[in-house]
C-alpha cells in the first residue's frame, strides 16, 4: 500500500522541533519530506548536517533552500530559481498535505499553490510558530502596485496574508495551546502538539547530535540554577534600559552558588549586552532549540524572560521548571498573553529586583 506524502516547510530551529514531533506521529502511514527555507545565503547551514546524521529521523528526504538579503545582488532572480525548484519537489513527491510554521513565506505559498493545482483535495496544516500563534502581529500592507508586480514576476498564484496563521486555506492547526490561539486560527479545527515525543530515545539522540555540533556541555546545562532568555535584537534595542537593569541585578546575584545561563535569540551571535564579561555566567549557543535544553535542566530551574515563545514551550514541556515573566510596562504584548501565561503556570515578577525572593523560595 502506497504511503501518503507530506511536505514540511521549516525556517527556524523551533519549527524543526515541532515538525519532527508531528512527523513522528505520521511515520507508519506517511513519507515525510523536510524542506528548510529562507536560510542565510552566505552561511553554512549546520542543521542540514545534523538531520542527515540523525539515524532515526522521521524524514525520508531533506532539502535546504537559501535566500539572499535585502541588499544582496540578484536577490529576486535567485528567489525565482528557488521557487522553480520547490515546484519540482512538489511534482516529484505529489504531497497530500503540506505543513508549515509560517504561511506568509513565499516558498511555502508556491509549494502549496502548486500542490492544490495537482490535487484539489490536498490539505494545509499550520504548526505552532510560537508567540505569533497567540498574539496577532499584522505585517505592513503590500501596496496594489507591489502585489501587481510580484504577480507579474513570480506568478498569479502570489498572495499572502498580513497575519501569521491568517490564511483562509489553512485546514487545521497543531499547536501547544489550541484554546488560546488567535481568532484566525480559532476558526479552524486544532489539536495539541504531542511534545511527549521529545522524551523518546530517538529524540535524545538528535539532541546529542546538536549539542555535540555546537560543542555545548550539557553537564554544565544540567547544573544551571537559572537561565535568562533574551529576545530578538530589535526588542533588545527597543527595551534597552529594561535589559540593562536585568543584567545589573543578575551580575549582583551570580556566583559560585548561583549558576546562570544566558541565551540570546537564534542567529544573534554577538554579545550585544556584554553579559559574557561576567565569567560566572554560562553562555548557551543561540541556535540550539531551547525545547531540547528544557529536557536536561534539573527540576525547579528558573527560566527568566518577558514575552517569549520559549517561556510558553518550556512550561508546556516541563511543568517542574519555574518559568517567570519579568514585567516590562512598555511592552503591551504581555497584557495580551496574561490569561494564557497564568493558565499554564508562568509566574510574574513586577521587577527583576524581586528575583532574590524567588531564589530564597527555591532553596527552602
C-alpha positions, 0 to 999 in steps of 0.5 A: 500500500502506497504511503501518503506524502507530506511536505514540511516547510521549516525556517527556524530551529523551533519549527524543526522541533515541532515538525519532527514531533508531528512527523513522528506521529505520521511515520507508519502511514506517511513519507515525510519530506523536510524542506528548510527555507529562507536560510542565510545565503552566505552561511553554512547551514549546520542543521542540514548536517545534523538531520542527515546524521540523525539515524532515526529521523522521521524524514525520508528526504531533506532539502535546504533552500537559501535566500539572499538579503535585502541588499544582496545582488540578484536577490529576486532572480535567485528567489525565482530559481528557488521557487522553480525548484520547490515546484519540482519537489512538489511534482516529484513527491505529489504531497497530500498535505503540506505543513508549515510554521509560517504561511506568509513565506513565499516558498511555502505559498508556491509549494502549496499553490502548486500542490492544490493545482495537482490535487484539489483535495490536498490539505494545509496544516499550520504548526505552532510558530510560537508567540505569533500563534497567540498574539496577532502581529499584522505585517505592513500592507503590500501596496496594489502596485507591489502585489501587481508586480510580484504577480507579474514576476513570480506568478498569479498564484502570489498572495499572502496574508498580513497575519501569521496563521491568517490564511483562509486555506489553512485546514487545521492547526497543531499547536501547544495551546489550541484554546488560546490561539488567535481568532484566525486560527480559532476558526479552524479545527486544532489539536495539541502538539504531542511534545511527549515525543521529545522524551523518546530515545530517538529524540535524545539522540538528535539532541546529542547530535546538536549539542555535540555540533555546537560543542555545548556541555550539557553537564554544565546545562544540567547544573544551571540554577537559572537561565535568562532568555533574551529576545530578538535584537530589535526588542533588545534595542527597543527595551534597552534600559529594561535589559540593562537593569536585568543584567545589573541585578543578575551580575549582583546575584551570580556566583559560585552558588548561583549558576546562570545561563544566558541565551540570546535569540537564534542567529544573534551571535554577538554579545550585544549586552556584554553579559559574557564579561561576567565569567560566572555566567554560562553562555548557551549557543543561540541556535540550539532549540531551547525545547531540547535544553528544557529536557536536561535542566534539573527540576525547579530551574528558573527560566527568566524572560518577558514575552517569549515563545520559549517561556510558553514551550518550556512550561508546556514541556516541563511543568517542574521548571519555574518559568517567570515573566519579568514585567516590562510596562512598555511592552503591551504584548504581555497584557495580551498573553496574561490569561494564557501565561497564568493558565499554564503556570508562568509566574510574574515578577513586577521587577527583576529586583524581586528575583532574590525572593524567588531564589530564597523560595527555591532553596527552602 
